[in-house]
Amino acid sequence: FAQNTSSVTRDTFYDQSMLSMGSVACTSLESFDIIVLGDSPRYPLVAAVPAITTGDDPLCGTCWELTFGGNVVDVFAIDIGRGGFRLTTGAMEALTNSTTVSSVTAAFEQVPMSSCGFGESCF
C-alpha cells in the first residue's frame, strides 16, 4: 500500500521548552496542565503537524509516527504544520541520526495515543 509522505523540517522555535502554549495553535492543551512546551510528557518529541489547520483543532494532542531511513519517531501534535511536519532539533536528530540534516521527506501516519505514552482517553 502507498504510504503518506511529507516534508519534515527542523524548527528551532519549538526548542524553547518554556514556550507558552499560547504561542502555538493547540492552546486547549493547557486544560491538561501543558502550560509550556516542556510540560508535554513527550518533549522534545513534539511537532507542528500538517493535519492541524486551525487553532485548537481536534487533532491537537494526537500522536504521529514518522519514519525515515529505518528510524521511527512518535511525536505529539502541538501546532499547525504549514507545508509539513516541523520538529524540535531533538526530534529531528532522533529521526535522522544527524545533527546537521534540517529537512527530509518522511513517511507518516497517525497512531494510537499509547504510542506517545498516553492512555487512549487522555485528550
VOKOL-958235 format. One line per field, with one value per atom (N, C-alpha, C, O): z negated, x, y; atom name; residue in one letter. Coordinates in nm, 2 decimals. Example, Ala and Ser with C-alpha at 12.3 -4.5 7.8 and 13.67 -1.06 7.14 Angstrom:
up: -0.78,-0.78,-0.78,-0.85,-0.71,-0.71,-0.79,-0.80
east: 1.32,1.23,1.32,1.42,1.28,1.37,1.29,1.34
north: -0.57,-0.45,-0.33,-0.33,-0.22,-0.11,0.00,0.11
atome: N,CA,C,O,N,CA,C,O
residu: a,a,a,a,s,s,s,s
***
This chain:
up: 0.00,0.00,0.00,-0.05,0.05,0.06,-0.08,-0.15,-0.12,-0.24,-0.22,-0.11,-0.32,-0.31,-0.34,-0.43,-0.27,-0.29,-0.30,-0.25,-0.38,-0.40,-0.42,-0.46,-0.39,-0.43,-0.58,-0.65,-0.63,-0.78,-0.79,-0.74,-0.87,-0.88,-1.03,-1.11,-1.06,-1.19,-1.21,-1.12,-1.32,-1.35,-1.49,-1.59,-1.51,-1.64,-1.73,-1.85,-1.67,-1.75,-1.86,-1.97,-1.83,-1.92,-2.02,-2.11,-2.01,-2.10,-2.23,-2.33,-2.24,-2.36,-2.46,-2.45,-2.55,-2.64,-2.73,-2.77,-2.75,-2.83,-2.74,-2.79,-2.61,-2.52,-2.57,-2.58,-2.59,-2.63,-2.52,-2.40,-2.57,-2.47,-2.40,-2.30,-2.46,-2.39,-2.27,-2.19,-2.24,-2.13,-2.01,-1.90,-2.04,-1.93,-1.92,-2.00,-1.82,-1.78,-1.89,-1.91,-1.96,-2.04,-2.19,-2.28,-2.21,-2.34,-2.43,-2.55,-2.37,-2.45,-2.54,-2.63,-2.50,-2.58,-2.72,-2.81,-2.74,-2.87,-2.98,-3.09,-2.93,-3.02,-3.07,-3.16,-3.01,-3.06,-3.13,-3.13,-3.18,-3.25,-3.17,-3.22,-3.04,-2.95,-2.92,-2.83,-3.01,-3.00,-2.91,-2.84,-2.91,-2.83,-2.75,-2.80,-2.64,-2.56,-2.64,-2.63,-2.73,-2.82,-2.91,-2.97,-2.93,-3.02,-2.95,-3.01,-2.81,-2.74,-2.78,-2.78,-2.82,-2.86,-2.75,-2.77,-2.62,-2.51,-2.48,-2.39,-2.54,-2.50,-2.51,-2.61,-2.41,-2.29,-2.17,-2.06,-2.18,-2.07,-2.05,-2.06,-2.01,-1.98,-1.84,-1.78,-1.77,-1.63,-1.59,-1.65,-1.49,-1.42,-1.31,-1.25,-1.30,-1.21,-1.10,-1.13,-0.98,-0.87,-0.87,-0.81,-0.94,-0.95,-1.04,-1.03,-1.12,-1.21,-1.13,-1.08,-1.11,-1.02,-1.09,-1.03,-1.21,-1.28,-1.43,-1.48,-1.50,-1.64,-1.71,-1.68,-1.81,-1.89,-1.80,-1.83,-1.69,-1.60,-1.68,-1.78,-1.65,-1.72,-1.72,-1.80,-1.62,-1.62,-1.71,-1.72,-1.78,-1.88,-1.99,-2.03,-2.02,-2.13,-2.07,-2.15,-1.94,-1.89,-1.87,-1.88,-1.83,-1.82,-1.67,-1.61,-1.62,-1.48,-1.47,-1.54,-1.39,-1.37,-1.24,-1.14,-1.25,-1.14,-1.12,-1.21,-0.99,-0.96,-0.85,-0.75,-0.88,-0.78,-0.79,-0.90,-0.68,-0.68,-0.79,-0.85,-0.82,-0.92,-1.06,-1.15,-1.08,-1.22,-1.23,-1.13,-1.35,-1.37,-1.50,-1.60,-1.49,-1.60,-1.61,-1.51,-1.73,-1.76,-1.82,-1.92,-1.76,-1.81,-1.85,-1.80,-1.94,-2.00,-1.92,-1.92,-1.87,-1.79,-1.87,-1.96,-1.85,-1.93,-1.84,-1.90,-1.71,-1.63,-1.49,-1.45,-1.42,-1.28,-1.20,-1.22,-1.11,-1.03,-0.89,-0.80,-0.87,-0.73,-0.65,-0.68,-0.54,-0.45,-0.49,-0.42,-0.61,-0.65,-0.80,-0.87,-0.85,-0.99,-1.02,-0.95,-1.14,-1.19,-1.33,-1.42,-1.35,-1.47,-1.54,-1.49,-1.67,-1.75,-1.70,-1.63,-1.74,-1.70,-1.75,-1.68,-1.87,-1.93,-1.86,-1.83,-1.82,-1.74,-1.60,-1.55,-1.54,-1.41,-1.41,-1.32,-1.52,-1.53,-1.55,-1.50,-1.63,-1.65,-1.52,-1.50,-1.44,-1.31,-1.21,-1.14,-1.21,-1.10,-1.14,-1.06,-1.27,-1.33,-1.28,-1.26,-1.27,-1.23,-1.30,-1.33,-1.33,-1.39,-1.28,-1.31,-1.16,-1.05,-0.95,-0.88,-0.94,-0.85,-0.90,-1.01,-0.81,-0.85,-0.79,-0.83,-0.68,-0.61,-0.54,-0.47,-0.55,-0.48,-0.44,-0.48,-0.36,-0.33,-0.40,-0.38,-0.49,-0.57,-0.55,-0.52,-0.58,-0.58,-0.72,-0.82,-0.72,-0.84,-0.85,-0.75,-0.97,-1.00,-1.14,-1.23,-1.16,-1.29,-1.36,-1.31,-1.49,-1.57,-1.70,-1.74,-1.77,-1.90,-2.00,-1.99,-2.09,-2.19,-2.28,-2.33,-2.29,-2.36,-2.31,-2.38,-2.17,-2.11,-2.16,-2.16,-2.22,-2.27,-2.43,-2.49,-2.48,-2.63,-2.70,-2.82,-2.63,-2.70,-2.70,-2.61,-2.79,-2.78,-2.66,-2.62,-2.61,-2.49,-2.52,-2.42,-2.64,-2.66,-2.73,-2.79,-2.71,-2.78,-2.72,-2.80,-2.59,-2.53,-2.46,-2.40
east: 0.08,0.00,0.09,0.20,0.03,0.11,0.12,0.01,0.23,0.25,0.23,0.27,0.18,0.17,0.31,0.38,0.36,0.49,0.47,0.37,0.56,0.55,0.69,0.78,0.70,0.83,0.83,0.73,0.95,0.98,1.10,1.20,1.08,1.18,1.21,1.12,1.34,1.38,1.33,1.35,1.27,1.23,1.27,1.21,1.37,1.42,1.33,1.35,1.22,1.11,1.06,1.04,1.05,1.00,1.10,1.07,1.23,1.33,1.32,1.39,1.23,1.21,1.12,1.00,1.18,1.09,1.00,0.90,1.03,0.95,0.85,0.79,0.84,0.75,0.60,0.56,0.53,0.39,0.31,0.33,0.21,0.12,0.03,-0.03,0.03,-0.04,0.03,-0.03,0.15,0.23,0.21,0.26,0.14,0.11,-0.04,-0.12,-0.08,-0.23,-0.30,-0.42,-0.24,-0.31,-0.31,-0.27,-0.37,-0.38,-0.47,-0.46,-0.56,-0.65,-0.58,-0.63,-0.45,-0.38,-0.34,-0.31,-0.36,-0.34,-0.44,-0.40,-0.55,-0.65,-0.61,-0.67,-0.50,-0.44,-0.30,-0.22,-0.29,-0.17,-0.04,0.07,-0.06,0.05,0.05,-0.01,0.13,0.12,0.24,0.22,0.35,0.46,0.50,0.47,0.57,0.61,0.67,0.65,0.76,0.83,0.75,0.79,0.62,0.53,0.48,0.42,0.49,0.44,0.53,0.65,0.47,0.54,0.63,0.73,0.61,0.69,0.80,0.88,0.80,0.90,1.04,1.08,1.13,1.12,1.06,1.07,0.99,0.93,0.79,0.68,0.79,0.66,0.68,0.79,0.56,0.57,0.45,0.34,0.48,0.37,0.33,0.42,0.20,0.15,0.06,-0.03,0.09,0.01,-0.14,-0.22,-0.18,-0.33,-0.40,-0.52,-0.32,-0.38,-0.38,-0.28,-0.50,-0.52,-0.57,-0.57,-0.62,-0.68,-0.64,-0.60,-0.66,-0.64,-0.73,-0.84,-0.67,-0.75,-0.82,-0.93,-0.76,-0.80,-0.83,-0.76,-0.93,-0.95,-0.83,-0.82,-0.73,-0.61,-0.50,-0.40,-0.52,-0.43,-0.41,-0.51,-0.29,-0.27,-0.27,-0.27,-0.27,-0.27,-0.12,-0.03,-0.11,0.03,0.05,-0.04,0.17,0.20,0.34,0.43,0.34,0.46,0.53,0.47,0.66,0.74,0.84,0.90,0.87,0.96,1.06,1.01,1.19,1.29,1.41,1.47,1.45,1.58,1.59,1.69,1.47,1.47,1.45,1.43,1.45,1.43,1.28,1.22,1.22,1.08,1.08,1.14,1.00,0.99,0.84,0.77,0.78,0.64,0.64,0.71,0.57,0.57,0.43,0.33,0.42,0.30,0.26,0.34,0.14,0.10,0.06,-0.02,0.13,0.11,0.08,0.05,0.09,0.07,0.04,0.04,0.00,-0.04,0.09,0.19,0.09,0.21,0.20,0.17,0.22,0.21,0.32,0.44,0.28,0.38,0.45,0.53,0.41,0.47,0.49,0.44,0.55,0.58,0.70,0.79,0.69,0.81,0.84,0.76,0.97,1.01,1.11,1.18,1.13,1.24,1.37,1.37,1.48,1.61,1.63,1.68,1.58,1.60,1.52,1.57,1.40,1.32,1.37,1.37,1.42,1.48,1.61,1.63,1.69,1.81,1.77,1.84,1.67,1.62,1.57,1.59,1.51,1.45,1.56,1.56,1.66,1.76,1.90,1.98,1.92,2.05,2.16,2.27,2.12,2.21,2.19,2.08,2.30,2.28,2.28,2.26,2.30,2.32,2.20,2.18,2.12,2.01,1.90,1.86,1.85,1.75,1.61,1.51,1.61,1.48,1.49,1.59,1.39,1.38,1.23,1.14,1.21,1.08,1.06,1.14,0.96,0.94,0.80,0.71,0.79,0.66,0.59,0.66,0.46,0.39,0.25,0.19,0.21,0.07,0.03,0.12,-0.10,-0.15,-0.15,-0.19,-0.11,-0.10,-0.17,-0.20,-0.20,-0.28,-0.20,-0.07,-0.27,-0.21,-0.11,-0.01,-0.13,-0.04,0.10,0.20,0.11,0.24,0.32,0.45,0.25,0.32,0.32,0.35,0.28,0.29,0.17,0.17,0.05,-0.07,-0.17,-0.17,-0.27,-0.39,-0.47,-0.46,-0.56,-0.63,-0.73,-0.77,-0.77,-0.87,-0.82,-0.89,-0.69,-0.62,-0.68,-0.70,-0.70,-0.73,-0.86,-0.90
north: -0.12,0.00,0.12,0.12,0.23,0.36,0.42,0.43,0.47,0.54,0.69,0.74,0.76,0.90,0.95,0.90,1.05,1.11,1.26,1.32,1.33,1.47,1.53,1.45,1.65,1.72,1.73,1.75,1.71,1.72,1.81,1.79,1.92,2.02,2.05,2.05,2.07,2.11,2.26,2.34,2.29,2.43,2.46,2.42,2.55,2.58,2.66,2.67,2.71,2.77,2.68,2.72,2.55,2.45,2.40,2.32,2.45,2.41,2.48,2.45,2.58,2.66,2.58,2.59,2.51,2.43,2.52,2.47,2.64,2.73,2.81,2.90,2.78,2.85,2.82,2.71,2.93,2.92,2.85,2.87,2.77,2.71,2.81,2.78,2.93,3.04,3.09,3.16,3.04,3.08,2.98,3.00,2.87,2.77,2.75,2.80,2.68,2.67,2.59,2.61,2.49,2.40,2.45,2.38,2.57,2.62,2.54,2.55,2.46,2.38,2.28,2.23,2.25,2.15,2.21,2.13,2.34,2.40,2.34,2.33,2.29,2.23,2.10,2.04,2.04,1.92,1.94,1.86,2.07,2.11,2.11,2.10,2.13,2.15,2.30,2.35,2.38,2.52,2.57,2.68,2.51,2.54,2.41,2.30,2.42,2.30,2.20,2.08,2.24,2.14,2.06,1.96,2.10,2.03,1.90,1.81,1.90,1.78,1.66,1.67,1.55,1.43,1.38,1.31,1.42,1.38,1.47,1.44,1.59,1.69,1.63,1.57,1.64,1.73,1.67,1.72,1.55,1.49,1.54,1.47,1.67,1.74,1.80,1.81,1.83,1.87,1.95,1.94,2.04,2.10,2.00,1.94,1.97,1.86,1.92,2.00,1.88,1.94,1.91,1.98,1.80,1.77,1.88,1.89,1.95,2.05,2.18,2.23,2.24,2.35,2.47,2.58,2.46,2.57,2.57,2.47,2.68,2.68,2.58,2.57,2.51,2.41,2.31,2.27,2.27,2.17,2.04,2.02,1.96,1.83,1.74,1.65,1.76,1.68,1.72,1.66,1.84,1.88,1.77,1.71,1.74,1.64,1.50,1.40,1.48,1.34,1.30,1.38,1.17,1.11,1.07,1.01,1.11,1.08,1.01,1.04,0.90,0.83,0.87,0.87,0.91,0.95,0.84,0.79,0.80,0.70,0.76,0.81,0.75,0.79,0.71,0.70,0.65,0.57,0.46,0.44,0.40,0.29,0.34,0.26,0.47,0.53,0.57,0.61,0.54,0.57,0.66,0.63,0.77,0.86,0.89,0.93,0.88,0.92,1.06,1.08,1.15,1.29,1.33,1.28,1.42,1.48,1.61,1.70,1.61,1.73,1.85,1.84,1.96,2.08,2.21,2.31,2.20,2.33,2.29,2.18,2.40,2.39,2.37,2.44,2.27,2.23,2.28,2.20,2.41,2.46,2.40,2.42,2.33,2.28,2.15,2.10,2.10,1.97,1.97,2.06,1.86,1.85,1.94,1.95,2.00,2.08,2.03,2.03,1.99,1.92,2.01,2.09,1.98,2.03,1.97,1.87,2.03,1.98,1.84,1.75,1.81,1.68,1.57,1.46,1.61,1.51,1.49,1.37,1.59,1.58,1.49,1.41,1.51,1.43,1.28,1.19,1.26,1.12,1.06,0.94,1.14,1.08,1.06,0.96,1.14,1.14,1.08,1.06,1.06,1.02,1.12,1.09,1.25,1.35,1.48,1.52,1.55,1.69,1.80,1.91,1.76,1.86,1.86,1.96,1.75,1.75,1.84,1.83,1.92,2.02,1.99,2.04,1.91,1.88,1.74,1.71,1.66,1.53,1.51,1.58,1.41,1.36,1.23,1.14,1.22,1.10,1.05,1.12,0.92,0.86,0.89,0.91,0.91,0.94,0.87,0.84,0.85,0.81,0.85,0.85,0.87,0.89,0.76,0.66,0.75,0.63,0.65,0.76,0.54,0.55,0.63,0.64,0.70,0.78,0.70,0.75,0.57,0.48,0.48,0.46,0.51,0.52,0.64,0.64,0.74,0.86,0.85,0.95,0.73,0.71,0.76,0.78,0.78,0.82,0.71,0.62,0.72,0.63,0.68,0.80,0.60,0.63,0.75,0.81,0.77,0.88,1.00,1.08,1.02,1.14,1.27,1.37,1.28,1.41,1.41,1.51
atome: N,CA,C,O,N,CA,C,O,N,CA,C,O,N,CA,C,O,N,CA,C,O,N,CA,C,O,N,CA,C,O,N,CA,C,O,N,CA,C,O,N,CA,C,O,N,CA,C,O,N,CA,C,O,N,CA,C,O,N,CA,C,O,N,CA,C,O,N,CA,C,O,N,CA,C,O,N,CA,C,O,N,CA,C,O,N,CA,C,O,N,CA,C,O,N,CA,C,O,N,CA,C,O,N,CA,C,O,N,CA,C,O,N,CA,C,O,N,CA,C,O,N,CA,C,O,N,CA,C,O,N,CA,C,O,N,CA,C,O,N,CA,C,O,N,CA,C,O,N,CA,C,O,N,CA,C,O,N,CA,C,O,N,CA,C,O,N,CA,C,O,N,CA,C,O,N,CA,C,O,N,CA,C,O,N,CA,C,O,N,CA,C,O,N,CA,C,O,N,CA,C,O,N,CA,C,O,N,CA,C,O,N,CA,C,O,N,CA,C,O,N,CA,C,O,N,CA,C,O,N,CA,C,O,N,CA,C,O,N,CA,C,O,N,CA,C,O,N,CA,C,O,N,CA,C,O,N,CA,C,O,N,CA,C,O,N,CA,C,O,N,CA,C,O,N,CA,C,O,N,CA,C,O,N,CA,C,O,N,CA,C,O,N,CA,C,O,N,CA,C,O,N,CA,C,O,N,CA,C,O,N,CA,C,O,N,CA,C,O,N,CA,C,O,N,CA,C,O,N,CA,C,O,N,CA,C,O,N,CA,C,O,N,CA,C,O,N,CA,C,O,N,CA,C,O,N,CA,C,O,N,CA,C,O,N,CA,C,O,N,CA,C,O,N,CA,C,O,N,CA,C,O,N,CA,C,O,N,CA,C,O,N,CA,C,O,N,CA,C,O,N,CA,C,O,N,CA,C,O,N,CA,C,O,N,CA,C,O,N,CA,C,O,N,CA,C,O,N,CA,C,O,N,CA,C,O,N,CA,C,O,N,CA,C,O,N,CA,C,O,N,CA,C,O,N,CA,C,O,N,CA,C,O,N,CA,C,O,N,CA,C,O,N,CA,C,O,N,CA,C,O,N,CA,C,O,N,CA,C,O,N,CA,C,O,N,CA,C,O,N,CA,C,O,N,CA,C,O,N,CA,C,O,N,CA,C,O,N,CA,C,O,N,CA,C,O,N,CA,C,O,N,CA,C,O,N,CA,C,O,N,CA,C,O,N,CA,C,O,N,CA,C,O
residu: f,f,f,f,a,a,a,a,q,q,q,q,n,n,n,n,t,t,t,t,s,s,s,s,s,s,s,s,v,v,v,v,t,t,t,t,r,r,r,r,d,d,d,d,t,t,t,t,f,f,f,f,y,y,y,y,d,d,d,d,q,q,q,q,s,s,s,s,m,m,m,m,l,l,l,l,s,s,s,s,m,m,m,m,g,g,g,g,s,s,s,s,v,v,v,v,a,a,a,a,c,c,c,c,t,t,t,t,s,s,s,s,l,l,l,l,e,e,e,e,s,s,s,s,f,f,f,f,d,d,d,d,i,i,i,i,i,i,i,i,v,v,v,v,l,l,l,l,g,g,g,g,d,d,d,d,s,s,s,s,p,p,p,p,r,r,r,r,y,y,y,y,p,p,p,p,l,l,l,l,v,v,v,v,a,a,a,a,a,a,a,a,v,v,v,v,p,p,p,p,a,a,a,a,i,i,i,i,t,t,t,t,t,t,t,t,g,g,g,g,d,d,d,d,d,d,d,d,p,p,p,p,l,l,l,l,c,c,c,c,g,g,g,g,t,t,t,t,c,c,c,c,w,w,w,w,e,e,e,e,l,l,l,l,t,t,t,t,f,f,f,f,g,g,g,g,g,g,g,g,n,n,n,n,v,v,v,v,v,v,v,v,d,d,d,d,v,v,v,v,f,f,f,f,a,a,a,a,i,i,i,i,d,d,d,d,i,i,i,i,g,g,g,g,r,r,r,r,g,g,g,g,g,g,g,g,f,f,f,f,r,r,r,r,l,l,l,l,t,t,t,t,t,t,t,t,g,g,g,g,a,a,a,a,m,m,m,m,e,e,e,e,a,a,a,a,l,l,l,l,t,t,t,t,n,n,n,n,s,s,s,s,t,t,t,t,t,t,t,t,v,v,v,v,s,s,s,s,s,s,s,s,v,v,v,v,t,t,t,t,a,a,a,a,a,a,a,a,f,f,f,f,e,e,e,e,q,q,q,q,v,v,v,v,p,p,p,p,m,m,m,m,s,s,s,s,s,s,s,s,c,c,c,c,g,g,g,g,f,f,f,f,g,g,g,g,e,e,e,e,s,s,s,s,c,c,c,c,f,f,f,f
***
